[in-house]
Amino acid sequence: MSVKLGATTDPRLIVGNVARVYDTDGGTSSNNLTNKAILSLVNIEKDRISKSQENFSRLDDRVVYKNPKVYLNFFVLFSINRTDYNDALKWLSCIIQYFQHQNVFTAGSNPSLDSRIDKLILDLYSINREQFNHLWGALGGKYLPSALYKLRVVGIEEEMEEGSGAFIKEIGIMEKSL
């Protein structure tokens, strides 16, 4: 994004509440969200389709029991708070182009990614105008040029052991005659 928009040392994308862009009087607030792209978390849901059923793993000669991996979907909103509307649209197009080019993040492609996360996948998420109106109403802000993405987190797993036991090596069946 900095190549297309010019180099700067000031961060352009910050994590923040998009509702804080405006003060209580409805005017633009002079906070750290001015002239920024704002990343806001708008919803979290558990992905029930990708649910892992494995609650054990083998470690040497024993079985280690643990909670299964959790799969989550985060809905994130990229909003552009620029005074010049044309600049805002240009910034938004740069964000969309970036995630169109690279929408999958793994530890191999991003070494700073937490080792407990298998993969992050960002998909542009489309909602209709009525839903978008409800979203901005719930956020409590005035509309800004924005794009909603569904961030799929594939596999979050804690490294703790819940309990352990020995492998089952044989099963005995006793026959009874009637």
PEZI-V143203 format. One record per residue. N is the residue number from 1. RES is the residue in three letters. OMEGA is omega in whole degrees, -180 to 180 (none if undefined). NEAR is the number of other ideal C-beta (glycine too) atoms within 10 Angstrom. Layout:
N&RES&OMEGA&NEAR ; N&RES&OMEGA&NEAR
This chain:
1&MET&-178&13 ; 2&SER&178&10 ; 3&VAL&-178&7 ; 4&LYS&-175&11 ; 5&LEU&-178&12 ; 6&GLY&-176&7 ; 7&ALA&176&6 ; 8&THR&176&8 ; 9&THR&179&5 ; 10&ASP&180&7 ; 11&PRO&-180&10 ; 12&ARG&-180&15 ; 13&LEU&177&14 ; 14&ILE&176&13 ; 15&VAL&-179&10 ; 16&GLY&178&18 ; 17&ASN&-177&13 ; 18&VAL&178&23 ; 19&ALA&-180&15 ; 20&ARG&179&16 ; 21&VAL&-176&21 ; 22&TYR&176&18 ; 23&ASP&-175&11 ; 24&THR&179&6 ; 25&ASP&-180&7 ; 26&GLY&178&7 ; 27&GLY&179&8 ; 28&THR&180&14 ; 29&SER&178&14 ; 30&SER&178&8 ; 31&ASN&-176&13 ; 32&ASN&180&12 ; 33&LEU&-180&21 ; 34&THR&-180&12 ; 35&ASN&-179&15 ; 36&LYS&164&20 ; 37&ALA&-173&24 ; 38&ILE&176&23 ; 39&LEU&-179&16 ; 40&SER&174&19 ; 41&LEU&-177&12 ; 42&VAL&178&13 ; 43&ASN&174&13 ; 44&ILE&175&11 ; 45&GLU&176&11 ; 46&LYS&178&11 ; 47&ASP&-176&14 ; 48&ARG&-179&7 ; 49&ILE&-176&6 ; 50&SER&-175&15 ; 51&LYS&177&11 ; 52&SER&-179&12 ; 53&GLN&-178&6 ; 54&GLU&177&8 ; 55&ASN&178&12 ; 56&PHE&172&14 ; 57&SER&180&12 ; 58&ARG&179&9 ; 59&LEU&-175&10 ; 60&ASP&-177&6 ; 61&ASP&180&8 ; 62&ARG&178&11 ; 63&VAL&178&14 ; 64&VAL&180&16 ; 65&TYR&-180&12 ; 66&LYS&175&17 ; 67&ASN&180&11 ; 68&PRO&178&13 ; 69&LYS&177&19 ; 70&VAL&177&15 ; 71&TYR&-176&19 ; 72&LEU&170&16 ; 73&ASN&175&17 ; 74&PHE&175&16 ; 75&PHE&-176&17 ; 76&VAL&-178&17 ; 77&LEU&174&20 ; 78&PHE&180&21 ; 79&SER&-178&24 ; 80&ILE&-180&24 ; 81&ASN&178&25 ; 82&ARG&178&18 ; 83&THR&178&9 ; 84&ASP&-176&10 ; 85&TYR&178&11 ; 86&ASN&176&8 ; 87&ASP&-180&14 ; 88&ALA&179&19 ; 89&LEU&178&13 ; 90&LYS&178&15 ; 91&TRP&-179&24 ; 92&LEU&178&19 ; 93&SER&177&14 ; 94&CYS&178&18 ; 95&ILE&-180&19 ; 96&ILE&178&14 ; 97&GLN&-179&11 ; 98&TYR&-178&13 ; 99&PHE&172&17 ; 100&GLN&179&10 ; 101&HIS&-179&7 ; 102&GLN&179&10 ; 103&ASN&178&15 ; 104&VAL&-179&13 ; 105&PHE&178&16 ; 106&THR&177&14 ; 107&ALA&178&14 ; 108&GLY&-179&8 ; 109&SER&-180&11 ; 110&ASN&-176&13 ; 111&PRO&-179&8 ; 112&SER&178&6 ; 113&LEU&180&15 ; 114&ASP&-176&9 ; 115&SER&180&9 ; 116&ARG&-180&12 ; 117&ILE&179&17 ; 118&ASP&-171&15 ; 119&LYS&171&15 ; 120&LEU&179&18 ; 121&ILE&178&15 ; 122&LEU&177&18 ; 123&ASP&174&12 ; 124&LEU&-174&12 ; 125&TYR&-177&14 ; 126&SER&172&10 ; 127&ILE&-178&12 ; 128&ASN&-176&8 ; 129&ARG&180&7 ; 130&GLU&178&8 ; 131&GLN&179&11 ; 132&PHE&177&14 ; 133&ASN&177&12 ; 134&HIS&179&12 ; 135&LEU&-179&17 ; 136&TRP&176&18 ; 137&GLY&178&10 ; 138&ALA&178&11 ; 139&LEU&177&19 ; 140&GLY&-180&12 ; 141&GLY&173&18 ; 142&LYS&-176&12 ; 143&TYR&171&13 ; 144&LEU&174&22 ; 145&PRO&-172&18 ; 146&SER&175&21 ; 147&ALA&180&17 ; 148&LEU&179&19 ; 149&TYR&172&20 ; 150&LYS&180&17 ; 151&LEU&180&19 ; 152&ARG&177&18 ; 153&VAL&-177&19 ; 154&VAL&172&16 ; 155&GLY&170&15 ; 156&ILE&-176&13 ; 157&GLU&176&15 ; 158&GLU&-176&11 ; 159&GLU&-178&7 ; 160&MET&174&8 ; 161&GLU&178&11 ; 162&GLU&-178&11 ; 163&GLY&-179&9 ; 164&SER&179&13 ; 165&GLY&-179&10 ; 166&ALA&177&8 ; 167&PHE&172&9 ; 168&ILE&-175&7 ; 169&LYS&176&6 ; 170&GLU&-180&4 ; 171&ILE&179&5 ; 172&GLY&179&4 ; 173&ILE&180&4 ; 174&MET&178&4 ; 175&GLU&177&4 ; 176&LYS&176&4 ; 177&SER&-178&3 ; 178&LEU&none&2
